[in-house]
Amino acid sequence: MKIVDKRDEAPGVKTLRLEFLDPLDHEMFKQHYRTGMFGLYGIFGEGESTFCVASPETRKEYIECTFRQSGRVTSSLANSEIGDLVTYRGPYGNRFPIEEFYGKNLLFIAGGIALPPTRSVIWSCLDQREKFGKVTIVYGARTVADLVYKHELEEWQNRSDIDLVLTVDPGGESPDWQHHVGFVPTVLEEAAPSPHNCVAVLCGPPIMIKFTLISLQKLGFREENVYTTLENRMKCGVGKCGRCNVGSVYICKEGPVFTAAEVSKMPQSDL
């Protein structure tokens, strides 16, 4: 695939937009990709790294991936330029069942670099906005600088059909910050979205997911109406390395998307 666009999102975080060179590869991707799936992105001679497709299933002309520069492969991807070639294998994994969300209110909750997989679902729903009820997005990061997709956050803030709640951790605010200061679970409880006819999509660091699930339970959300992705546990992406197994579940083979009810049955010590 060829890099056709590159954006800085936050310190050490990049977004690449990729287009297929072979029309047959593109056609196969369009047939199989659904939001929530992931891929293996690579640089010739360096290897591959596994993370989500950050673009929605309603926009299959390209693939967007957002990642933090943290190792050999992601550093090579981050240092690549528009026009360079990269490799992509996928899409792999299961999906968010968006058609089951039709007619319901939607609550999206994300923390830091975990907004990309959530963004895929958000735009897949916003591109068919008439099929859903109220849309609420709760997003937080460690500092203002660590918020990703700042241009899209501004767009969502200005839309009358979205309720956007932004927060940063205590001490992470800037002098001109006009939103919440506090951890995502606390801010979520203060916002108190109604669980009535509502589906929640949650993604974040493991500790955030743990406490946000508790907050959702306090607010009255049923576990079967809460979806999350455990993609941050994956490495090889094809069920060989064993790094992502939680009890008897291989995240890359049976996930990465699970309901909170499914997560609650997994050995919590392995999460």
C-alpha positions as CSV (number, residue, x, y, z in Angstrom):
1,M,0.0,0.0,0.0
2,K,1.1,3.6,-0.6
3,I,1.1,6.3,2.1
4,V,-1.0,9.2,0.7
5,D,-1.3,11.3,3.8
6,K,0.4,11.6,7.2
7,R,-0.6,13.5,10.3
8,D,0.8,14.3,13.7
9,E,-1.9,13.6,16.3
10,A,-0.1,13.9,19.6
11,P,3.5,13.6,20.9
12,G,4.8,10.3,19.3
13,V,1.4,9.5,17.7
14,K,0.9,9.5,14.0
15,T,-1.9,8.8,11.5
16,L,-1.2,7.3,8.1
17,R,-3.7,7.1,5.3
18,L,-3.0,4.2,3.0
19,E,-4.3,3.4,-0.5
20,F,-4.1,0.0,-2.3
21,L,-1.9,-0.5,-5.3
22,D,-3.7,-3.6,-6.6
23,P,-7.4,-3.1,-7.4
24,L,-8.0,-6.8,-6.5
25,D,-6.6,-6.3,-3.0
26,H,-8.8,-3.2,-2.6
27,E,-11.9,-5.1,-3.7
28,M,-11.2,-8.0,-1.3
29,F,-10.7,-5.5,1.6
30,K,-14.1,-3.8,0.8
31,Q,-15.8,-7.1,0.8
32,H,-14.5,-8.2,4.2
33,Y,-13.7,-5.1,6.4
34,R,-16.1,-4.2,9.2
35,T,-15.4,-1.8,12.0
36,G,-13.5,-3.3,14.9
37,M,-11.3,-5.4,12.8
38,F,-7.5,-5.0,12.8
39,G,-4.5,-5.5,10.5
40,L,-0.8,-6.1,10.5
41,Y,1.2,-3.1,9.2
42,G,4.7,-3.5,8.1
43,I,7.9,-2.0,6.7
44,F,10.0,-4.0,4.3
45,G,13.0,-5.4,6.3
46,E,11.7,-4.3,9.7
47,G,8.7,-6.5,10.5
48,E,5.0,-6.0,11.3
49,S,3.0,-4.4,14.0
50,T,-0.6,-5.2,14.9
51,F,-3.3,-2.5,15.6
52,C,-6.8,-1.5,14.5
53,V,-8.1,0.0,11.3
54,A,-9.0,3.4,12.5
55,S,-11.1,4.4,9.5
56,P,-14.8,3.4,9.4
57,E,-16.5,0.7,7.4
58,T,-18.5,3.4,5.6
59,R,-15.3,4.7,4.0
60,K,-13.4,1.9,2.3
61,E,-11.6,3.9,-0.3
62,Y,-8.5,3.9,2.0
63,I,-7.2,2.6,5.3
64,E,-6.2,4.9,8.1
65,C,-4.1,3.7,11.0
66,T,-3.1,5.6,14.1
67,F,-0.3,4.4,16.4
68,R,2.2,5.4,19.0
69,Q,5.9,5.3,18.1
70,S,7.2,2.7,20.6
71,G,9.4,0.2,18.9
72,R,11.3,-0.8,15.8
73,V,8.4,-1.2,13.4
74,T,6.3,1.7,14.7
75,S,9.4,3.9,14.5
76,S,9.9,2.9,10.9
77,L,6.3,3.6,10.1
78,A,6.5,7.0,11.9
79,N,9.6,7.9,9.9
80,S,8.1,7.0,6.6
81,E,7.0,9.7,4.2
82,I,4.1,10.3,1.8
83,G,4.6,8.2,-1.3
84,D,6.5,5.4,0.5
85,L,5.2,1.8,0.4
86,V,4.2,-0.2,3.4
87,T,2.7,-3.6,3.8
88,Y,-0.8,-4.5,5.2
89,R,-2.3,-7.9,6.0
90,G,-5.9,-8.1,7.0
91,P,-8.6,-7.4,7.9
92,Y,-8.6,-9.9,10.8
93,G,-10.8,-10.3,13.9
94,N,-14.4,-9.8,14.7
95,R,-16.5,-6.7,14.6
96,F,-18.8,-4.3,16.4
97,P,-22.3,-5.4,15.4
98,I,-23.5,-1.9,14.3
99,E,-26.7,-3.2,12.8
100,E,-27.8,-4.3,16.3
101,F,-27.3,-0.7,17.4
102,Y,-29.9,0.7,15.0
103,G,-32.6,2.7,16.8
104,K,-30.6,3.0,20.0
105,N,-28.8,5.7,21.8
106,L,-25.0,5.4,21.7
107,L,-22.4,6.1,24.3
108,F,-18.7,6.1,23.3
109,I,-16.0,6.2,26.0
110,A,-12.3,6.3,25.2
111,G,-9.0,7.1,26.8
112,G,-5.8,8.5,25.2
113,I,-4.5,6.5,22.2
114,A,-7.6,4.2,22.5
115,L,-9.7,6.6,20.6
116,P,-8.7,5.2,17.2
117,P,-10.7,1.9,17.4
118,T,-13.5,3.9,19.0
119,R,-13.3,6.5,16.2
120,S,-13.9,3.7,13.6
121,V,-17.2,2.9,15.3
122,I,-18.1,6.6,15.8
123,W,-17.7,7.5,12.2
124,S,-19.4,4.3,11.0
125,C,-22.5,5.5,13.0
126,L,-22.2,9.2,12.2
127,D,-22.1,8.5,8.5
128,Q,-25.6,6.9,8.9
129,R,-26.7,9.3,11.7
130,E,-30.4,8.9,11.0
131,K,-30.4,5.3,12.2
132,F,-29.4,6.1,15.8
133,G,-30.7,8.1,18.7
134,K,-28.7,10.3,21.0
135,V,-24.9,10.1,20.6
136,T,-22.6,10.9,23.6
137,I,-18.8,10.8,23.4
138,V,-16.7,10.8,26.6
139,Y,-13.0,11.1,25.8
140,G,-10.1,11.8,28.1
141,A,-6.3,11.8,28.0
142,R,-3.4,12.4,30.4
143,T,-2.8,15.9,29.1
144,V,-4.3,18.3,26.6
145,A,-1.3,17.5,24.2
146,D,-2.2,13.8,24.4
147,L,-5.7,14.2,22.9
148,V,-5.7,12.7,19.5
149,Y,-7.8,13.7,16.4
150,K,-8.0,17.3,17.7
151,H,-9.5,18.5,14.4
152,E,-12.3,15.9,14.7
153,L,-12.9,16.7,18.3
154,E,-13.5,20.3,17.3
155,E,-15.9,19.1,14.6
156,W,-17.8,16.9,17.0
157,Q,-17.9,19.8,19.6
158,N,-19.6,22.0,17.0
159,R,-22.2,19.4,15.9
160,S,-25.6,19.8,17.5
161,D,-26.4,16.1,17.2
162,I,-23.5,15.0,19.4
163,D,-22.9,15.5,23.1
164,L,-19.1,15.6,23.5
165,V,-17.5,15.4,27.0
166,L,-13.7,16.0,27.1
167,T,-11.5,15.6,30.1
168,V,-7.8,15.5,31.1
169,D,-6.2,14.0,34.2
170,P,-5.6,16.4,37.1
171,G,-2.5,18.4,36.3
172,G,-2.8,17.8,32.6
173,E,-4.9,20.9,31.8
174,S,-3.5,24.0,29.9
175,P,-4.3,27.6,30.8
176,D,-7.0,27.9,28.1
177,W,-8.6,24.4,28.8
178,Q,-12.4,24.9,29.2
179,H,-13.5,21.3,29.6
180,H,-13.4,18.8,32.5
181,V,-10.4,17.9,34.7
182,G,-10.6,14.4,36.2
183,F,-10.3,10.7,35.3
184,V,-12.7,9.3,32.7
185,P,-14.7,7.0,35.1
186,T,-15.4,9.9,37.5
187,V,-16.3,12.3,34.7
188,L,-18.6,9.6,33.2
189,E,-20.5,9.3,36.4
190,E,-20.9,13.0,36.7
191,A,-22.2,13.2,33.1
192,A,-24.6,10.3,34.1
193,P,-25.8,9.2,30.6
194,S,-29.0,7.2,30.7
195,P,-28.7,3.4,30.2
196,H,-32.2,3.3,28.7
197,N,-32.1,1.9,25.2
198,C,-28.4,2.7,25.1
199,V,-25.4,0.8,23.9
200,A,-21.9,1.7,25.2
201,V,-18.6,1.2,23.3
202,L,-15.6,1.4,25.6
203,C,-11.8,1.4,24.8
204,G,-8.9,2.4,26.8
205,P,-5.9,1.2,29.0
206,P,-6.8,-1.9,31.1
207,I,-7.0,0.1,34.3
208,M,-9.4,2.6,32.7
209,I,-11.6,-0.2,31.3
210,K,-11.7,-1.9,34.7
211,F,-13.0,1.2,36.6
212,T,-15.2,2.4,33.7
213,L,-17.0,-0.9,33.7
214,I,-17.7,-0.4,37.4
215,S,-19.0,3.1,36.7
216,L,-21.2,1.8,33.9
217,Q,-22.6,-0.7,36.3
218,K,-23.4,2.0,38.8
219,L,-25.2,3.9,36.1
220,G,-27.4,0.9,35.3
221,F,-25.8,-0.4,32.1
222,R,-26.2,-4.1,31.5
223,E,-23.1,-6.0,30.7
224,E,-24.5,-7.3,27.4
225,N,-25.1,-3.7,26.2
226,V,-21.4,-2.7,26.8
227,Y,-18.8,-3.5,24.1
228,T,-15.0,-3.2,24.3
229,T,-12.0,-4.1,22.3
230,L,-9.0,-5.8,23.9
231,E,-6.7,-5.2,20.9
232,N,-3.9,-3.8,23.1
233,R,-3.2,-7.4,24.2
234,M,-2.3,-8.6,20.7
235,K,1.2,-9.0,19.2
236,C,1.4,-11.5,16.3
237,G,-2.3,-11.1,15.3
238,V,-2.6,-14.7,14.0
239,G,-2.8,-16.8,17.1
240,K,0.8,-18.1,17.1
241,C,2.7,-16.2,19.8
242,G,0.3,-16.9,22.7
243,R,0.7,-13.4,24.1
244,C,-3.0,-12.5,23.8
245,N,-4.5,-15.6,25.4
246,V,-6.7,-14.8,28.4
247,G,-7.7,-18.1,30.0
248,S,-8.8,-20.2,27.0
249,V,-9.6,-17.2,24.8
250,Y,-7.2,-16.0,22.1
251,I,-8.0,-12.3,21.6
252,C,-6.7,-12.2,18.1
253,K,-8.7,-15.2,17.0
254,E,-12.0,-14.8,18.9
255,G,-11.9,-11.0,19.3
256,P,-10.8,-8.3,19.7
257,V,-14.3,-7.1,20.2
258,F,-16.2,-8.5,23.3
259,T,-19.1,-7.6,25.4
260,A,-18.6,-6.7,29.1
261,A,-20.5,-9.9,29.9
262,E,-17.9,-12.0,27.9
263,V,-15.0,-10.1,29.5
264,S,-16.4,-10.8,33.0
265,K,-16.1,-14.5,32.4
266,M,-12.4,-14.3,31.6
267,P,-9.8,-14.8,34.3
268,Q,-9.4,-11.2,35.6
269,S,-5.8,-11.9,36.7
270,D,-4.9,-12.4,33.0
271,L,-6.4,-9.2,31.8
